[in-house]
Amino acid sequence: MIYINFNSLRFFLIVYLLSGFVVTAFAAPQGLLETIHHHITLDSTVPDNGDLNPYAIVVAPVSSGNIQKDDVLVDNFNDISNLQGTGTTIVDYRPSTKHTTLFANIPKKLDQCPGGVGLSTAMTMLKSGWVIVGSTPSTDGTTTTKGDGCLIVLDSTGKMVDAWSGPTINDPWGDMATIDNGSTAALFISMAGFGVPGPKVIDPKTGYPPIIHKATVLSLDLSIPDGKPPVLLSQTIIGNGFSQRADNDNFLFGPTGLVLSQDGTLYVTDGIDNVITAIPNAATRTDSAGTGQVVTHDGQLAWPLAMVMTPAGHLLVANGKNGKVVEVDPISGKQIYAQWVDPDQAQTPPGNGDLFGIAMTPDGKGFYYVQDDTNTLMEAI
């Protein structure tokens, strides 16, 4: 027979708790990633024409046309041949039905889009229902045949209504940050194609294609007349000198993640330099801040790509070189937490090349992301 003195046990537990031995076990999470425990496969992103390689993710802010509020739009960078820079489709995942439909299939060749169509990570949907998506096109799947590309304007039924190109637009590449006032809007987009050669051009010092410091961040001011497509009013280069280069496996490296904070700071990921920088006063700038101020670099970052901001003001960054998402406090620059959301052992390191687009869920408690290796939309909760 075992005798237990419960009064002594209770006293021991109180002393144990007060001593601080279990403080870490009950401490509040430092950020969002620590609360994420489940990763759910939602649906395939492959439409009937076989397009592959999901890139951009946009959560619909309104219901309009064929889109319902909170639908998840995903575009594809590759066609059925798996050549990069040739994808032409946007699919629409509806959380309420758990079903994916084709939203848009843009012609491969457009007179207004130099080089054709290959839909990139640059995509947004405005409150007025217009969808704007970037094209970084190629005909052979490499930068050898890349065109300058364009920005394509679609209505909310997926019909193309306009396209913008010109000397400041050269391969719209990264996430599209947006200030949307309804009748006016400002878009912030990285351009990563200036002077980039094909991947067979090698820098003898590194054994890789040459790094060219010509990538920019472009601010576009739009007017949106009632019931009519957006009108491009002005363009301002607010950042320049970012690293860009060709790559056989990844097509192109350039500034990818763009997130605008409430105080007007634009945060930018630069995968080649493995850094996140900040461009102050992005919404009101009339000049370039260069590459901005360093927020954080290296550490858990590994080719940081797409990026989004949590309700608490932290940055979630998808790594291109492994399957991790990294959470960063942009004020302190501290890398708070990293989670391996795609630990696919078929790649080295696990998840290498699988992550790209990322977007917060409407409730702010989780995030959507895509896995390029399986062509699926995922939800982290």
Secondary structure, 3 states (H helix, E strand, C coil): CCCCCHHHHHHHHHHHHHCCCCHHHHCCCCCCHHHCCCEEEEEECCCCCCCEEEEEEEECCCCECCECCCCEEEEEEECCCCCECCCCEEEEEECCCCEEEEEEECCCCECCECCCCCEEEEEEECCCCCEEEEECCCCCCCHHHCCCCEEEEECCCCCEEEEECECCECCECCCCEEEECCCEEEEEEEECCCCCCCCCCCCCCCCCCCCEEEEEEEEEEEECCCCCCCEEEEEEEEEEEEEEEEECCCEEECEEEEEECCCCCEEEEECCCCEEEEECCCCCCCCCCCCCEEEEECCCCCCEEEEEECCCCCEEEEECCCCEEEEECCCCCCEEEEEECCCCCCCCCCCCCCEEEEEECCCCCCEEEEECCCCEEEEEC
